[in-house]
Amino acid sequence: MKEYIKKDLALISVKGLCAATPVARTTFYAHFSNTDDVRREVEDDILKGLEDVTASISGGSLPDMDFALFMDAVEAYIRTHWSVIHAFLVIQPNLRFIRRWKDAIKLNFRKGILKNRWSAITTP
């Protein structure tokens, strides 16, 4: 992420990334095909962490969760991962990350709303 913060995405090469890390290029290619794969893995990790925060606070029921506790936990997670999130949102806006984050929020709340509606229909 240090390279992503310092350099334009188009200027980040596998060679430069490996030199800055330091990781051998053979090791890099054993795990990734290109620099975008690295960025996608970082995105996945951040979004998975946010999903884990939601799951831990909601207990699987978004409508019944303590929203203040949820917001505090999300804020703490964002603060802990601020350098990456700031890079993806501000320094070099990562439209894929932004879209995926929005989609995750919509999906979670849609699940909660649908679950709430279903239980209202099925509960006598």
C-alpha positions in Angstrom: 0.0 0.0 0.0 2.9 2.3 0.5 3.6 2.2 -3.2 -0.1 2.8 -4.0 0.0 5.9 -1.7 3.2 7.2 -3.2 2.8 6.4 -6.9 0.1 6.6 -9.5 -1.4 3.2 -10.0 -0.3 3.1 -13.7 3.3 3.6 -12.5 3.4 0.7 -10.1 5.3 -2.3 -11.6 5.8 -5.8 -10.2 9.5 -5.1 -10.2 9.1 -1.9 -8.2 6.6 -3.4 -5.9 9.0 -6.4 -5.2 11.9 -4.1 -4.7 10.0 -2.0 -2.2 8.6 -4.9 -0.2 11.3 -6.8 -0.5 9.9 -9.9 -2.1 11.4 -11.9 -5.0 9.5 -11.7 -8.2 9.2 -15.4 -8.4 7.5 -15.4 -5.0 5.2 -12.6 -6.1 4.2 -14.5 -9.2 3.6 -17.6 -7.2 0.7 -15.7 -5.5 -0.3 -13.0 -7.9 -0.6 -12.5 -11.7 -0.1 -8.7 -11.6 -0.3 -5.7 -9.3 -4.1 -5.4 -9.7 -4.3 -8.9 -8.0 -2.5 -7.4 -5.0 -4.9 -4.5 -4.9 -7.9 -6.8 -5.2 -6.6 -8.9 -2.3 -6.3 -5.8 -0.1 -9.8 -4.8 -1.1 -11.1 -8.3 -0.2 -9.4 -8.1 3.2 -10.8 -4.7 4.0 -14.3 -5.7 2.9 -14.2 -9.0 4.7 -13.1 -7.2 7.9 -16.1 -4.9 7.6 -18.4 -7.9 7.0 -16.9 -9.5 10.1 -17.7 -6.4 12.2 -21.2 -6.4 10.9 -21.7 -10.1 11.7 -20.2 -9.8 15.1 -22.4 -6.9 16.1 -25.6 -7.9 14.4 -25.6 -11.5 15.5 -27.1 -12.3 12.1 -30.1 -9.9 12.7 -29.5 -6.4 11.4 -33.0 -5.1 12.4 -32.4 -6.2 16.0 -28.8 -5.0 16.4 -27.6 -2.1 18.6 -27.0 0.5 15.9 -24.8 2.7 18.1 -22.6 -0.3 19.0 -22.5 -1.1 15.2 -21.4 2.4 14.3 -18.7 2.5 17.0 -17.3 -0.9 15.8 -17.3 0.2 12.2 -15.6 3.5 13.1 -13.0 1.6 15.1 -12.4 -0.7 12.2 -12.1 2.2 9.7 -9.6 4.1 12.1 -7.5 0.9 12.4 -7.4 0.5 8.6 -7.5 4.2 7.7 -4.3 4.3 5.6 -5.7 1.7 3.2 -9.2 3.1 3.2 -8.0 6.7 2.7 -5.8 5.6 -0.2 -8.7 3.8 -1.8 -11.2 6.6 -1.2 -9.1 9.8 -1.5 -5.5 9.5 -2.6 -6.3 7.3 -5.7 -10.0 6.7 -5.7 -10.5 3.0 -6.4 -13.9 2.8 -8.0 -14.1 -1.0 -7.8 -13.5 -0.8 -4.0 -16.1 2.0 -3.6 -18.7 0.1 -5.7 -18.0 -3.1 -3.8 -18.3 -1.4 -0.4 -21.6 0.3 -1.4 -22.9 -3.1 -2.7 -22.0 -4.8 0.5 -23.8 -2.1 2.6 -26.9 -2.4 0.3 -26.8 -6.2 0.5 -26.5 -6.4 4.2 -29.3 -3.9 4.8 -31.5 -5.5 2.1 -31.0 -8.9 3.9 -32.0 -7.3 7.2 -35.1 -5.6 5.7 -36.2 -8.8 3.9 -35.6 -10.9 7.0 -37.6 -8.5 9.1 -40.5 -8.5 6.5 -40.4 -12.3 6.3 -40.6 -12.7 10.0 -43.5 -10.2 10.2 -45.3 -12.3 7.6 -44.6 -15.6 9.2 -45.0 -14.7 12.8 -48.6 -14.9 14.1 
